[in-house]
Amino acid sequence: MSYKRVIPRDLFNEASLLKCYGQLYIQLENLGMEDCLQHSDDENLFQIEQDWGGGGLTLQNVVLLIRGEPVQLLRPLNARGPYPLYAITNDEEEISVFNDDGSLDEDMLAFLQTGT
């Protein structure tokens, strides 16, 4: 376990994180890019980790690969939006992954298509 969990706060935070990753998979599948989301644990566990800098959550063993490069995905701690997931680029730019309806944000679509 990567951090001390507190109920009910962390139940909601982790459920939201998993919902976002599931939605990302569906959106990638619609684009024919589902292979970009790689699960690297043979035990089929989801390793939820906390980013100690800002307290956000990520899945350590599920990686988004864009043109072979890993992209960090992060859900801010205690975020209230319906799909609060962000992609962090190599130059530390934060890109909102989703619109409120669960569709991919236009900046995220451009990032997926160009990697920039």
C-alpha positions in Angstrom: 0.0 0.0 0.0 1.4 3.3 -1.0 -0.4 5.6 1.4 -2.7 5.4 4.5 -6.2 5.3 3.2 -9.1 7.0 5.0 -12.7 5.9 4.6 -14.9 7.3 3.0 -12.7 9.9 1.3 -10.3 7.5 -0.3 -13.0 5.1 -1.4 -14.5 7.9 -3.5 -11.1 9.1 -4.8 -10.0 5.7 -5.9 -13.3 4.8 -7.4 -13.2 8.0 -9.4 -9.6 7.2 -10.6 -10.6 3.7 -11.8 -13.7 5.2 -13.5 -11.5 7.6 -15.4 -9.1 4.9 -16.5 -12.0 2.7 -17.7 -13.5 5.7 -19.6 -10.1 6.3 -21.2 -9.9 2.7 -22.4 -13.3 3.0 -24.0 -12.4 6.2 -25.7 -9.1 4.8 -26.9 -10.9 1.7 -28.2 -13.3 3.9 -30.2 -10.2 5.5 -31.8 -8.6 2.1 -32.4 -5.8 3.0 -30.0 -6.7 0.7 -27.0 -3.2 -0.9 -27.2 -1.8 2.5 -25.9 -3.1 1.6 -22.4 -0.8 -1.1 -21.0 -1.3 -3.1 -17.8 2.0 -4.4 -16.6 1.1 -6.6 -13.6 0.9 -10.3 -14.0 -1.3 -10.6 -10.9 -4.0 -8.4 -12.5 -3.9 -5.9 -9.6 -4.3 -2.2 -9.9 -1.5 -0.5 -8.0 -2.9 2.8 -6.9 -0.2 5.3 -5.9 -0.3 8.8 -4.5 1.9 11.5 -5.9 3.5 13.0 -2.9 4.1 16.4 -4.5 0.4 17.2 -4.9 -1.4 14.3 -3.4 -3.0 13.1 -6.6 -3.6 9.5 -7.5 -2.4 7.4 -10.4 -2.3 3.7 -11.4 1.4 2.8 -11.2 1.1 -0.3 -13.3 -1.3 0.9 -16.0 0.6 3.1 -18.5 -0.5 5.3 -21.4 2.0 5.0 -24.2 2.0 7.6 -26.9 4.5 6.8 -29.7 6.2 4.4 -27.3 6.7 7.1 -24.7 5.0 6.7 -21.3 2.6 9.6 -20.3 1.8 10.1 -16.6 -1.9 10.2 -15.8 -3.0 11.8 -12.6 -6.3 12.4 -10.7 -6.0 15.4 -8.4 -6.8 14.6 -4.7 -10.5 15.3 -3.8 -11.3 16.6 -7.3 -15.1 17.1 -7.7 -15.5 16.9 -11.5 -17.1 13.8 -13.2 -13.9 12.8 -15.0 -10.9 14.6 -13.3 -8.0 13.0 -15.0 -4.9 14.8 -16.4 -2.1 13.7 -18.7 1.3 15.2 -17.8 3.5 15.7 -20.8 7.3 15.4 -20.7 7.6 19.1 -20.4 5.3 19.1 -17.4 2.2 20.5 -19.2 -1.1 19.3 -17.8 -3.7 18.3 -20.3 -7.3 17.6 -19.2 -8.1 14.1 -20.6 -11.9 14.4 -20.6 -14.8 16.8 -21.0 -17.5 16.7 -18.3 -19.5 14.2 -20.5 -16.6 11.7 -20.6 -15.6 12.4 -24.2 -12.0 13.2 -24.8 -11.0 16.8 -24.5 -9.9 18.4 -27.8 -6.4 19.0 -26.4 -6.1 15.4 -25.4 -7.3 14.3 -28.8 -4.6 16.4 -30.4 -2.0 15.1 -28.0 -3.0 11.5 -28.8 -2.7 12.2 -32.5 0.5 14.2 -32.6 2.2 13.4 -29.2 2.7 17.2 -28.7 
